[in-house]
Amino acid sequence: MMRQIVSAASGVWLCLAAPGLAQSEPGVVVELYTSQGCSSCPPADALMGKIAGQPGVIALALHVDYWDYIGWEDTFGKAQFTERQKAYARAAGSRMIYTPQMIVDGRDRVLGNEPEDLAAALKARLGAVSPVKLSLERRGGLVVIRAEADPPLSRGARVQLVRYQPSEKVLIERGENAGQTIDYTNIVTDWQPVGDWSGQSPLEMEAEAPGNAPVVVIVQSDGPAEILAAARLK
């Protein structure tokens, strides 16, 4: 099943690159909510590996902890990521959360193992124009964040800094995926708000980002709602 899904996706991604978007520049954020203890998740994890290298896409895997009780504790799982997924559900007026789920630019909800639906959402978002221009610069253990909105935002936004581990292979020893060795991609290790921005005047701020792990900065409307801009430094 995993092979079929990834193969189905491979022909779709060719049409997704947007002029002017390249890796290490602003991109569309895809959040995958997944778990090592979820039997439905490996195809979505494989799909995540497929899109992570696509130009203009910032793929981020958030491992939740609500499947840990069934016999295997996710080695990347964090209650913080479960809470973020719950916040998305509340913002959409839903009481249900599930894995695998992908959320594209804070707006589009996609079942995590449906490559055609994901491709359609990505294509639409890659073609969208945001009023927010965002740029990042490393200065030692700091990242300098600059943003400007034209026209100014009608309401403020939250600036968030994300760190992730590009890849890791994990042998699942118990639970629904027992015996499987799974490749995980862009595993989020930390997701923190670093400031609020009115969106009325240009923003320039510094945030701590020590080490060599990639840095992603996301400017997002409260809710959580639409991601207005995102950029990555590898």
C-alpha positions as CSV (number, residue, x, y, z in Angstrom):
1,M,0.0,0.0,0.0
2,M,2.8,2.4,0.9
3,R,4.5,1.7,-2.5
4,Q,1.3,2.4,-4.4
5,I,0.7,5.7,-2.6
6,V,4.2,7.0,-3.1
7,S,4.1,5.9,-6.8
8,A,0.8,7.7,-7.3
9,A,2.3,10.9,-5.8
10,S,5.5,10.8,-7.9
11,G,3.8,11.9,-11.1
12,V,1.9,14.7,-9.4
13,W,4.8,16.7,-7.8
14,L,6.2,17.6,-11.2
15,C,3.6,20.3,-11.7
16,L,3.9,21.8,-8.2
17,A,7.0,24.0,-8.6
18,A,6.1,27.7,-8.7
19,P,8.2,30.3,-10.4
20,G,10.3,32.3,-8.0
21,L,10.1,29.6,-5.2
22,A,13.2,27.6,-4.4
23,Q,14.4,25.6,-1.4
24,S,15.8,27.7,1.4
25,E,13.4,30.5,0.4
26,P,9.8,31.1,1.6
27,G,7.5,28.2,1.0
28,V,4.2,26.5,1.7
29,V,4.1,24.7,5.1
30,V,2.8,21.2,5.3
31,E,2.3,19.9,8.8
32,L,1.9,16.1,9.2
33,Y,0.4,14.9,12.4
34,T,1.6,11.3,12.8
35,S,2.6,8.6,15.3
36,Q,4.9,5.6,15.3
37,G,2.0,3.7,17.0
38,C,-0.5,4.4,14.3
39,S,-0.9,1.6,11.7
40,S,-2.3,4.0,9.1
41,C,0.6,6.4,9.3
42,P,3.6,4.7,7.5
43,P,2.2,5.6,4.0
44,A,1.8,9.2,5.1
45,D,5.3,9.2,6.6
46,A,6.6,7.9,3.2
47,L,4.6,10.6,1.4
48,M,6.2,13.2,3.7
49,G,9.6,12.0,2.6
50,K,8.5,12.5,-1.0
51,I,7.3,16.1,-0.7
52,A,10.1,17.2,1.6
53,G,12.5,17.8,-1.2
54,Q,10.0,19.6,-3.5
55,P,10.8,23.2,-4.3
56,G,8.6,25.7,-2.4
57,V,7.5,23.1,0.2
58,I,8.4,23.2,3.9
59,A,7.4,19.8,5.2
60,L,7.2,19.4,9.0
61,A,6.3,16.1,10.8
62,L,4.8,16.6,14.3
63,H,4.6,13.4,16.3
64,V,1.7,13.3,18.7
65,D,1.5,11.2,21.9
66,Y,-2.1,10.0,22.0
67,W,-1.4,6.6,20.5
68,D,1.4,5.8,23.1
69,Y,-1.1,3.8,25.2
70,I,-1.5,1.0,22.7
71,G,2.0,-0.5,23.3
72,W,4.6,1.7,21.8
73,E,5.7,5.1,23.0
74,D,6.6,7.3,20.0
75,T,10.2,8.3,20.4
76,F,9.5,11.8,18.9
77,G,6.0,12.3,20.4
78,K,5.2,15.4,22.3
79,A,2.1,16.5,24.1
80,Q,2.8,20.0,22.7
81,F,2.1,18.7,19.2
82,T,-1.1,17.0,20.3
83,E,-2.2,20.3,21.7
84,R,-1.4,22.1,18.5
85,Q,-3.5,19.6,16.5
86,K,-6.4,20.0,19.1
87,A,-6.2,23.8,18.6
88,Y,-6.5,23.4,14.8
89,A,-9.6,21.2,15.4
90,R,-11.2,23.7,17.8
91,A,-10.5,26.5,15.3
92,A,-12.4,24.4,12.6
93,G,-15.3,23.7,15.0
94,S,-14.4,20.0,15.3
95,R,-14.0,17.8,18.4
96,M,-12.0,15.1,16.5
97,I,-8.3,14.7,15.9
98,Y,-6.8,11.8,14.0
99,T,-3.6,10.5,12.4
100,P,-2.4,10.8,9.8
101,Q,-3.5,14.3,9.1
102,M,-1.8,17.0,7.0
103,I,-2.6,20.7,7.3
104,V,-1.4,22.9,4.4
105,D,-0.5,26.5,5.3
106,G,-2.8,26.4,8.4
107,R,-5.9,26.2,6.2
108,D,-6.5,23.0,4.2
109,R,-7.0,19.7,6.1
110,V,-6.0,16.6,4.1
111,L,-6.1,13.0,5.1
112,G,-2.4,12.2,5.4
113,N,-2.3,9.3,2.9
114,E,-4.2,11.0,0.0
115,P,-1.5,12.2,-2.3
116,E,-3.9,13.6,-5.0
117,D,-5.7,15.7,-2.4
118,L,-2.4,16.9,-1.0
119,A,-1.1,17.8,-4.4
120,A,-4.3,19.8,-5.2
121,A,-3.9,21.8,-1.9
122,L,-0.3,22.4,-2.5
123,K,-0.9,23.6,-6.1
124,A,-3.5,26.1,-4.9
125,R,-1.3,27.4,-2.1
126,L,1.8,27.7,-4.3
127,G,-0.2,29.9,-6.6
128,A,-1.4,32.2,-3.8
129,V,0.0,35.6,-3.1
130,S,0.6,36.7,0.5
131,P,0.9,40.3,1.6
132,V,3.7,39.3,4.0
133,K,7.3,39.2,2.8
134,L,9.6,37.3,5.2
135,S,13.4,36.9,5.3
136,L,15.8,35.2,7.6
137,E,19.5,35.6,8.4
138,R,21.8,33.6,10.6
139,R,24.1,35.5,13.0
140,G,26.0,32.9,15.0
141,G,23.5,31.3,17.4
142,L,20.8,33.8,16.5
143,V,18.4,34.1,13.6
144,V,17.4,37.6,12.4
145,I,13.7,37.7,11.3
146,R,12.5,40.5,9.0
147,A,8.9,40.8,7.9
148,E,6.8,43.4,6.1
149,A,3.1,43.4,5.1
150,D,1.8,45.3,2.1
151,P,-1.0,46.2,2.6
152,P,-0.7,46.2,6.4
153,L,-2.5,43.4,8.2
154,S,-6.0,44.0,9.5
155,R,-5.1,41.9,12.6
156,G,-1.9,40.8,14.2
157,A,0.0,37.5,13.7
158,R,2.2,35.3,15.8
159,V,5.9,34.7,14.9
160,Q,7.0,31.1,15.6
161,L,10.4,29.4,15.3
162,V,10.6,25.7,14.5
163,R,13.6,23.3,14.6
164,Y,13.6,19.9,13.0
165,Q,15.7,16.8,12.5
166,P,16.0,16.1,8.7
167,S,15.7,12.3,9.0
168,E,15.9,9.2,11.2
169,K,15.2,5.5,10.8
170,V,13.3,3.8,13.6
171,L,12.7,0.2,14.4
172,I,9.2,-0.1,15.9
173,E,9.4,-3.0,18.5
174,R,5.8,-3.1,19.8
175,G,2.3,-1.9,19.0
176,E,0.5,-1.8,15.7
177,N,3.6,-1.3,13.6
178,A,5.8,-3.9,15.5
179,G,8.6,-5.2,13.4
180,Q,8.6,-2.3,10.9
181,T,11.6,-0.1,10.3
182,I,10.3,3.3,9.2
183,D,12.1,6.3,7.7
184,Y,11.0,9.6,9.2
185,T,11.5,13.0,7.5
186,N,11.7,16.5,8.9
187,I,10.9,15.5,12.5
188,V,10.0,18.6,14.5
189,T,11.9,18.7,17.7
190,D,10.8,22.2,18.9
191,W,8.1,24.7,18.0
192,Q,8.0,27.9,20.0
193,P,6.4,31.3,19.7
194,V,9.0,34.1,19.6
195,G,6.9,37.2,19.3
196,D,3.6,38.8,18.3
197,W,3.5,41.3,15.3
198,S,0.9,43.8,14.6
199,G,1.5,43.7,10.9
200,Q,1.2,47.5,10.7
201,S,4.9,48.4,10.5
202,P,8.0,46.3,9.4
203,L,9.3,43.8,11.8
204,E,12.9,43.1,12.7
205,M,13.8,40.8,15.6
206,E,16.3,38.3,16.8
207,A,15.6,34.8,18.1
208,E,17.9,32.2,19.6
209,A,18.6,29.3,17.3
210,P,21.8,27.6,18.4
211,G,23.3,24.6,16.6
212,N,23.2,23.4,13.0
213,A,19.6,22.1,12.8
214,P,17.5,23.7,10.1
215,V,15.4,26.8,11.2
216,V,11.9,27.5,10.0
217,V,10.1,30.8,10.9
218,I,6.3,30.9,10.5
219,V,4.1,34.0,10.6
220,Q,0.6,32.8,11.4
221,S,-2.8,34.3,12.2
222,D,-4.1,33.4,15.6
223,G,-6.4,30.4,15.8
224,P,-4.2,28.8,14.7
225,A,-5.3,29.9,11.3
226,E,-3.8,30.9,8.0
227,I,0.0,30.8,7.7
228,L,0.8,34.2,6.1
229,A,4.5,33.5,5.5
230,A,7.1,30.9,6.2
231,A,10.8,30.7,5.4
232,R,13.6,28.2,6.1
233,L,17.3,28.3,6.7
234,K,19.1,24.9,6.3
